[in-house]
Amino acid sequence: MFNPFKKNKNIIVLKKTKPNTCGGTDATQDTSAPKKIESTEMIYFSAETSLTTVVRRPEDRGKLIYINAYAAPCGEGTFMYIKTRDRQSFREGGARRWAYVKKDVFPDLVGIVNEYGLANENGFHSRTHGLPENFGGSIDIRYKSGETISVSDNQSPVMRTEAVDRIAQYFDTVMSGENIPLPSVDSVVEIRYDETRKNGGYKKAALTLDGDKGTVRKECRYDTPDIFKSEKELDAEAIKKIKDKIEKNGVFAWARLPKREYEFSNDEKLTFVFDDGGEITVYKYTDLPYDLSGAFFDISFQLD
């Protein structure tokens, strides 16, 4: 999480909320953040913004008012995700999709970033307290050279409408192209959940599938030497929920995505075992869009 007042000689405070004040804005600028990126090798793309505060003409009614676009290297291809809303679909939450594409999209995204000046506000972070919703967004783009583009503002859009439309069009084109196949969710015969904690505690659960039903066997230890074991049955409805979460969130592709760089007090992973003996292991702290990452909890919750 961005800390606007982290000690750094390159970060200047533009605005700071007074103590015990309701509302107000905290804003900083990292003066070392480049406005022009020299590297042409992008390795991570995440850009989100709302355009609800932008005045549009009546004929632009179908144009986008929100976008959340993500792309990360994933094995032999790229894992992509996009969520969009226009004014007509705003109340329904908009549309979202993911794809595991064969194309290396990053050379094209470098061009889009440069063309629409997504680094122009690099290093600027602003948070206005008390807003009922996020009227702005954030940009997190990383390059092999170590250069980054980092912007956040919950009051004003962080991208122009032209950039939003271009990114949406590009993602739609690529995601509709050649995809890399993933294993069928119906070929899963076992799902294992493992959690290890720094204090020595752990939790293990294994779901063995038998047709459209399954059995969960769990073992855990907390702050004491005692080990607790339990067993429960899952019905067809619970199994369907798990399979739906896997498919709708591209879980089988997560294994090759980058992990978040923060240090956590525990390590959690899910391992999927297939009927041909193959396995895929994914981690809770994979660097994913929020909408997708929640699937880890939803699946592991069924095994608890």
C-alpha positions as CSV (number, residue, x, y, z in Angstrom):
1,M,0.0,0.0,0.0
2,F,1.4,3.4,-0.9
3,N,2.5,5.5,2.1
4,P,2.4,9.2,1.1
5,F,4.6,10.2,4.0
6,K,7.3,7.5,3.8
7,K,10.6,9.1,4.5
8,N,12.3,9.7,1.1
9,K,14.3,12.8,0.2
10,N,12.8,12.7,-3.3
11,I,9.2,12.9,-2.1
12,I,7.8,16.3,-1.4
13,V,4.5,16.8,0.4
14,L,2.0,18.9,-1.7
15,K,-0.9,18.7,0.7
16,K,-1.3,17.1,4.1
17,T,-4.5,16.7,6.2
18,K,-4.3,18.4,9.6
19,P,-4.7,16.2,12.6
20,N,-8.3,15.4,13.7
21,T,-9.7,16.9,10.6
22,C,-12.5,15.3,8.7
23,G,-11.9,15.1,5.0
24,G,-9.0,16.9,3.3
25,T,-6.4,15.7,0.8
26,D,-3.0,14.1,1.2
27,A,-0.8,14.5,-1.8
28,T,2.8,14.0,-2.6
29,Q,5.2,14.1,-5.6
30,D,8.2,11.9,-6.1
31,T,10.6,14.3,-7.9
32,S,12.8,11.4,-8.9
33,A,10.0,9.7,-10.9
34,P,10.8,10.1,-14.7
35,K,8.3,11.7,-17.0
36,K,10.0,9.9,-19.9
37,I,10.7,6.2,-19.7
38,E,13.9,5.1,-21.5
39,S,13.3,1.4,-21.4
40,T,11.4,-0.3,-24.1
41,E,11.0,-3.6,-22.2
42,M,7.8,-3.5,-20.1
43,I,7.2,-6.4,-17.7
44,Y,3.9,-5.4,-16.0
45,F,0.9,-3.2,-16.8
46,S,-1.9,-2.1,-14.6
47,A,-4.1,0.9,-15.2
48,E,-7.4,1.8,-13.7
49,T,-9.5,5.0,-13.9
50,S,-13.0,6.3,-13.6
51,L,-14.3,8.9,-16.1
52,T,-17.6,9.6,-14.3
53,T,-16.6,13.2,-13.7
54,V,-15.7,13.8,-17.3
55,V,-18.4,15.7,-19.3
56,R,-19.3,13.9,-22.5
57,R,-21.5,14.8,-25.4
58,P,-25.0,13.1,-25.8
59,E,-23.6,11.1,-28.8
60,D,-20.9,9.7,-26.5
61,R,-23.5,8.0,-24.3
62,G,-22.1,4.5,-25.1
63,K,-18.4,5.5,-24.4
64,L,-16.6,4.0,-21.4
65,I,-16.7,5.7,-18.0
66,Y,-14.4,3.2,-16.3
67,I,-11.6,0.8,-17.1
68,N,-9.3,-1.6,-15.2
69,A,-6.8,-3.2,-17.5
70,Y,-4.0,-5.6,-16.4
71,A,-1.3,-7.6,-18.3
72,A,1.5,-9.7,-16.9
73,P,4.0,-12.2,-18.5
74,C,2.7,-15.7,-18.0
75,G,4.9,-18.5,-19.2
76,E,4.8,-18.6,-23.0
77,G,2.2,-15.9,-23.2
78,T,0.5,-13.0,-21.4
79,F,-2.3,-13.1,-18.8
80,M,-4.7,-10.3,-19.5
81,Y,-7.7,-8.9,-17.6
82,I,-10.1,-6.0,-18.3
83,K,-13.1,-4.6,-16.7
84,T,-15.1,-1.8,-18.2
85,R,-18.3,0.2,-17.7
86,D,-20.3,2.6,-19.7
87,R,-23.1,4.8,-18.5
88,Q,-25.7,2.3,-19.6
89,S,-24.1,-0.7,-17.7
90,F,-22.9,1.4,-14.7
91,R,-25.5,0.1,-12.3
92,E,-25.0,-3.5,-13.4
93,G,-21.3,-3.3,-12.6
94,G,-20.1,-3.4,-16.2
95,A,-18.3,-6.3,-18.0
96,R,-15.1,-8.1,-17.2
97,R,-13.1,-10.8,-18.8
98,W,-9.7,-12.5,-18.7
99,A,-7.6,-14.3,-21.3
100,Y,-4.3,-16.2,-21.4
101,V,-3.0,-15.1,-24.8
102,K,-0.1,-16.3,-26.9
103,K,0.9,-12.8,-28.0
104,D,3.6,-10.8,-26.2
105,V,1.6,-7.6,-25.8
106,F,4.3,-5.5,-24.1
107,P,5.9,-3.9,-27.1
108,D,2.5,-2.6,-28.2
109,L,1.7,-1.4,-24.7
110,V,5.0,0.5,-24.6
111,G,3.9,2.4,-27.7
112,I,0.4,3.1,-26.2
113,V,1.9,4.4,-22.9
114,N,4.3,6.7,-24.8
115,E,1.6,7.9,-27.2
116,Y,-0.8,8.9,-24.6
117,G,1.7,10.2,-22.0
118,L,0.8,7.9,-19.1
119,A,4.1,8.9,-17.5
120,N,3.3,12.6,-17.5
121,E,2.1,12.6,-13.9
122,N,4.6,9.9,-12.7
123,G,5.2,10.0,-9.0
124,F,2.1,11.9,-8.1
125,H,-0.1,10.4,-5.4
126,S,-3.2,12.0,-4.0
127,R,-6.0,10.8,-1.7
128,T,-9.0,12.9,-0.7
129,H,-10.7,11.5,2.4
130,G,-14.4,11.1,2.7
131,L,-15.3,10.6,-1.0
132,P,-18.2,8.2,-1.5
133,E,-16.4,6.4,-4.3
134,N,-13.2,6.5,-6.3
135,F,-13.5,9.2,-8.9
136,G,-10.0,8.6,-10.1
137,G,-7.7,5.6,-10.4
138,S,-4.1,4.4,-10.4
139,I,-1.3,3.4,-12.8
140,D,1.3,0.8,-12.0
141,I,3.6,0.0,-14.9
142,R,7.0,-1.7,-14.5
143,Y,10.0,-2.1,-16.8
144,K,12.9,-4.5,-16.9
145,S,15.3,-1.6,-16.3
146,G,13.7,-1.0,-12.9
147,E,11.9,2.1,-14.2
148,T,8.3,2.4,-13.1
149,I,5.2,4.6,-13.7
150,S,3.3,5.0,-10.4
151,V,0.3,7.4,-10.1
152,S,-2.8,7.4,-7.9
153,D,-5.6,9.9,-7.4
154,N,-9.0,9.1,-6.0
155,Q,-10.6,12.4,-7.0
156,S,-9.7,12.9,-10.6
157,P,-9.1,10.6,-13.6
158,V,-5.5,9.5,-14.1
159,M,-6.0,8.9,-17.9
160,R,-7.6,10.8,-20.7
161,T,-10.7,9.4,-22.5
162,E,-8.6,8.8,-25.6
163,A,-6.2,6.6,-23.7
164,V,-9.0,4.7,-22.1
165,D,-10.7,4.0,-25.4
166,R,-7.4,3.0,-27.0
167,I,-6.4,0.6,-24.2
168,A,-9.9,-1.0,-24.2
169,Q,-9.8,-1.5,-28.0
170,Y,-6.4,-3.0,-27.9
171,F,-7.2,-5.4,-25.1
172,D,-10.4,-6.5,-26.8
173,T,-8.5,-7.2,-30.1
174,V,-5.7,-9.2,-28.5
175,M,-7.9,-11.1,-26.0
176,S,-10.2,-12.2,-28.9
177,G,-7.1,-13.7,-30.7
178,E,-5.1,-16.8,-30.1
179,N,-5.4,-18.1,-26.5
180,I,-3.2,-20.7,-24.8
181,P,-5.4,-23.6,-23.6
182,L,-5.5,-24.5,-19.9
183,P,-6.5,-27.8,-18.3
184,S,-10.2,-28.6,-18.0
185,V,-11.6,-28.0,-14.6
186,D,-13.5,-31.3,-14.9
187,S,-10.1,-33.2,-15.0
188,V,-9.3,-32.1,-11.4
189,V,-9.3,-35.1,-8.9
190,E,-7.9,-33.4,-5.9
191,I,-7.4,-29.8,-4.5
192,R,-4.9,-29.3,-1.7
193,Y,-4.7,-26.2,0.5
194,D,-1.6,-25.4,2.5
195,E,-0.9,-22.6,4.9
196,T,2.3,-22.2,6.9
197,R,2.8,-19.5,9.6
198,K,6.0,-18.0,10.9
199,N,5.0,-19.0,14.5
200,G,5.1,-22.7,13.4
201,G,1.4,-23.1,13.0
202,Y,-0.1,-24.6,9.8
203,K,-3.2,-25.7,8.1
204,K,-3.6,-28.4,5.5
205,A,-6.8,-29.5,3.7
206,A,-7.3,-31.9,0.9
207,L,-10.5,-32.2,-1.2
208,T,-10.8,-35.5,-2.9
209,L,-13.4,-35.4,-5.7
210,D,-15.7,-38.3,-6.5
211,G,-17.9,-37.3,-9.4
212,D,-19.8,-34.2,-8.5
213,K,-19.2,-34.6,-4.8
214,G,-16.1,-34.7,-2.6
215,T,-14.6,-35.2,0.8
216,V,-12.4,-32.7,2.7
217,R,-9.8,-33.9,5.2
218,K,-8.2,-31.1,7.3
219,E,-5.4,-30.9,9.7
220,C,-4.2,-27.8,11.6
221,R,-2.0,-26.6,14.5
222,Y,-2.2,-23.1,16.1
223,D,0.0,-21.7,18.9
224,T,0.1,-25.0,20.9
225,P,1.5,-28.4,20.0
226,D,-2.0,-29.8,19.7
227,I,-3.0,-31.0,16.2
228,F,-6.6,-30.9,15.2
229,K,-8.1,-33.1,12.5
230,S,-11.5,-33.1,10.9
231,E,-13.4,-34.4,7.9
232,K,-16.5,-33.2,6.0
233,E,-18.5,-33.9,2.8
234,L,-19.1,-31.4,0.0
235,D,-22.2,-31.6,-2.0
236,A,-22.6,-31.0,-5.8
237,E,-23.5,-27.4,-5.2
238,A,-20.3,-26.7,-3.3
239,I,-18.2,-28.5,-5.9
240,K,-19.8,-26.4,-8.7
241,K,-19.0,-23.2,-6.8
242,I,-15.3,-24.2,-6.7
243,K,-15.2,-25.1,-10.4
244,D,-17.0,-21.9,-11.4
245,K,-14.4,-19.8,-9.4
246,I,-11.6,-21.6,-11.1
247,E,-13.0,-21.0,-14.6
248,K,-14.2,-17.4,-14.1
249,N,-11.0,-16.2,-12.7
250,G,-8.4,-18.1,-14.8
251,V,-6.9,-19.7,-11.7
252,F,-4.9,-22.4,-13.5
253,A,-2.9,-19.6,-15.2
254,W,-1.8,-18.0,-11.9
255,A,1.1,-20.4,-11.4
256,R,3.2,-18.4,-13.8
257,L,2.3,-14.9,-12.7
258,P,4.5,-12.7,-10.5
259,K,4.0,-12.7,-6.7
260,R,3.5,-9.5,-4.7
261,E,6.8,-8.2,-3.3
262,Y,5.5,-7.5,0.2
263,E,6.5,-9.7,3.2
264,F,3.6,-11.6,4.7
265,S,3.2,-13.4,8.0
266,N,2.0,-16.6,6.3
267,D,2.3,-18.5,3.1
268,E,-0.8,-19.9,1.5
269,K,-1.1,-22.0,-1.7
270,L,-3.6,-24.2,-3.6
271,T,-2.5,-27.3,-5.5
272,F,-4.7,-28.8,-8.2
273,V,-4.1,-32.4,-9.1
274,F,-5.4,-33.7,-12.4
275,D,-6.5,-37.2,-13.6
276,D,-3.3,-37.5,-15.7
277,G,-1.1,-37.0,-12.6
278,G,-0.2,-33.4,-13.4
279,E,-0.3,-30.6,-10.8
280,I,-0.6,-26.8,-10.8
281,T,0.2,-24.8,-7.6
282,V,-1.0,-21.2,-7.2
283,Y,-0.3,-18.8,-4.4
284,K,-2.6,-16.4,-2.5
285,Y,-0.2,-13.5,-2.9
286,T,0.0,-13.6,-6.7
287,D,0.1,-10.1,-8.1
288,L,-3.4,-9.9,-9.6
289,P,-6.3,-7.5,-10.0
290,Y,-8.5,-7.4,-6.9
291,D,-11.5,-8.8,-8.8
292,L,-9.6,-12.0,-9.6
293,S,-7.5,-12.5,-6.5
294,G,-10.6,-13.1,-4.3
295,A,-11.1,-16.5,-5.9
296,F,-8.3,-17.8,-3.8
297,F,-10.2,-17.1,-0.6
298,D,-13.5,-18.4,-2.0
299,I,-11.9,-21.7,-3.0
300,S,-9.9,-22.2,0.2
301,F,-13.0,-21.2,2.3
302,Q,-14.9,-24.2,0.8
303,L,-12.0,-26.5,2.1
304,D,-12.0,-25.0,5.6
